[in-house]
Amino acid sequence: CHGMGCDEGALIELCLTRSPEQLAAGKKCWEGRKDKALFDYLGKELPDLTYKNLKYLLLEILKGKKQWDAPVDEARAAKNADIIKQEGRGMFSSMDFNKVADCLLAGPPSETRLLAELYEKKYGKSLKAKLEKKGPKVWAKAATALLVTPEEFVAMRLQGAMKGFGTNEKKLVRLLGGLDHSSRPSMPAVLQAYEKKYGRTLRDALRSEISGNFLKASLAWISALEDPAQANEALTTKKFDEVEDTDELLDALLMENESLGGMMASLDARAIYEACHGFGTSDSKLIKIVSARSKPHLQKVAAAYYAQRDKPMLHRLRKETSGWYKKLLTYLVESPEDADVRALDSAMDGLGADGMAIVDFLVGHSQARVRAAKAKWEGKHDKSLVDRIRSELHGSNKTLALQLLKGERDEQGAPNPTLAQQQAETLHKAARGMGTDEDSFILVLAKNSPAQNVATRTAYENKYGRSLDNLITKEMSGNLAKCLQALLLPPADYYAMRLRKAFVGLGTSDKVVVRVLGGHDKADILAIAAAYQRKYTSHLKDSIKKECSGNYKRLAMAWVSVPDALADPDAPIEIPEETQEKEEAPPPPEPEEPEPATPPPPPPAAYKPPPAPVYQPTAVAQPVAPPPPTFMTVPVPMGVFPGMTVVVQAPTGQRLAVIVPQGVGPGGVFKVPIPAPPPPQIRYY
């Protein structure tokens, strides 16, 4: 009512969307501030000539006549419906608007809605239509508002503020600012009513009508009031001795903690947007955020980013980054299941399968994670993962992979010493005589719990005087031997070993590094880093610094060394300084996920080993040859699989029959030693 004229719409909103207790408190506050009587002031601002009927209705509400929590009286509602029907029946008869107002205010809001339902059912016409036909326009606006729930009325007013040409921002401020988590109606109730009535969320409606800081403030206000933890503040701020129900307090604290995580995710999402927005990307800021968060929290950040921008966060990050930096960032931001699906796709796409990538997936992860990734992969491709692995692997490798994929391994089982003795004897017998019964090793080690495998390993060493690892290395080779040995190790030790092998030799297997680092959560990767230091007496961070480069190196170093800032907020967050060095050996351009294609075989000339390779081959055979060895590269033709024989011609002109090693499929390559040149008169066929 301030200024020229009176905004009757605002008065109607205030009186119809506040409980009697709130109106009484507001009246007292206003009168104390203005030193005036509110009723007298409204009487002056709402003259009888124009607002007589509306003034009566609003003043009755301010007096507390409308009780929100009173019981519903169906008989009274039916009687009031009949009374309203009798008002203004004739062509020349007028309606007693004050009498109708008394009928509408006789009970709580739910009784008023029942009155409208009874009226329509009995007389075949809507009560809203009669009120709008017989009453003055402004009075009818207030009277018909009493026929809907307060939250639906607010939703209608919000829609009205955004309808038509232009947006009434003043009305939006008044409506949104008047809601609270404890108000009646509350913000969550209004959001639900709006979406139910108009088929879209209020957030989406606001995004289409307003912008800038007003939009940011509105969305932040909605998010804050939508939080269910707001109602727990009165309980969680109490001293522990003052709380009667400790279980209720614990539930409230857990809810507040979840709410705090959501708030932090929202702030992180905004910070990531700012790091990527504008000219260039602030990689230091991006690395600092990602490396100091857990993977579950990063999932919340991705959800918050989508809620704020209506675009996937991962798409923006992949657009702003490149090379191995981009790949590692992708693995970190994705959920564990999505990261596993990406690793499986990379391992099985193209010519030949990356057997060790499949081993990494099956051996080092929990059965629950394997099952979740299997379900995710099959949902994405509409195919059976079992069938795909069956077609990609062969022999004992396939048997072992399919056994692990069943998810029958007892991960928590306690060791059984008697069973360990029996299994040690079974494995010893399986390795005796001509050939090795590889299936026996698979059935024992792939079904045992990690603790049982340790017990079996110890029992074998005690009984036969040599290690089970040595037996496996002697009797088997390739990925099968590596996988069986991995089953004897704790997961952290196994992945530390995989990282060590990725760093050793000519060039670094960045694909392995990205897959191992990106596929593990913060706690797991810190355990792997500790195992790496224990086994090799050097820090994983230092090995990464030596073997990797660019922002890829900085992110990897930070991920394995920076703690989770939300779990340990006092821990310092130190990330490597930015350098001008370029990333070496970048992966192929997106959307290709596998590493670069295998190079063609060398021409029939004196073979020279290539300079530092840009990638790692799918698998490498390691024949034993007298020093100094000279090797040639052999490509595997289509239709040829591990264990089969191919005939190749050496640079010296010799024709050699070589066996394709395990783990190398069609399209892959392996190396074989070149024998000394034969005498000219001798020819080999």
Secondary structure, 3 states (H helix, E strand, C coil): CCCCCCCHHHHHHHHHCCCHHHHHHHHHHHHHHHCCCHHHHHHHHCCHHHHHHHHHHHHHHHCCCCCCCCCCCHHHHHHHHHHHHHCCCCCCCCCCHHHHHHHHCCCCHHHHHHHHHHHHHHHCCCHHHHHHHHCCHHHHHHHHHCCCCHHHHHHHHHHHHHCCCCCCHHHHHHHHHCCCCCCCCCHHHHHHHHHHHHCCCHHHHHHHHCCHHHHHHHHHHHHHHHCHHHHHHHHHCCCHHHCCCHHHHHHHHHHHHHHHHHHHHHHHHHHHHHHHCCCCCCHHHHHHHHHCCCHHHHHHHHHHHHHHHCCCHHHHHHHHCCHHHHHHHHHHHCCHHHHHHHHHHHHHCCCCCCHHHHHHHHHHCCHHHHHHHHHHHHHHHCCCHHHHHHHHCCHHHHHHHHHHHCCCCCCCCCCCHHHHHHHHHHHHHHCCCCCCCHHHHHHHHCCCCHHHHHHHHHHHHHHHCCCHHHHHHHHCCHHHHHHHHHHCCCHHHHHHHHHHHHHCCCCCCHHHHHHHHHCCCHHHHHHHHHHHHHHHCCCHHHHHHHHCCHHHHHHHHHHHHCCCCCCCCCCCCCCCCCCCCCCCCCCCCCCCCCCCCCCCCCCCCCCCCCCCCCCCCCCCCCCCCCCCCCEEEEECCCCCCCCCEEEEECCCCCEEEEECCCCCCCCCEEEEECCCCCCCCCCCC
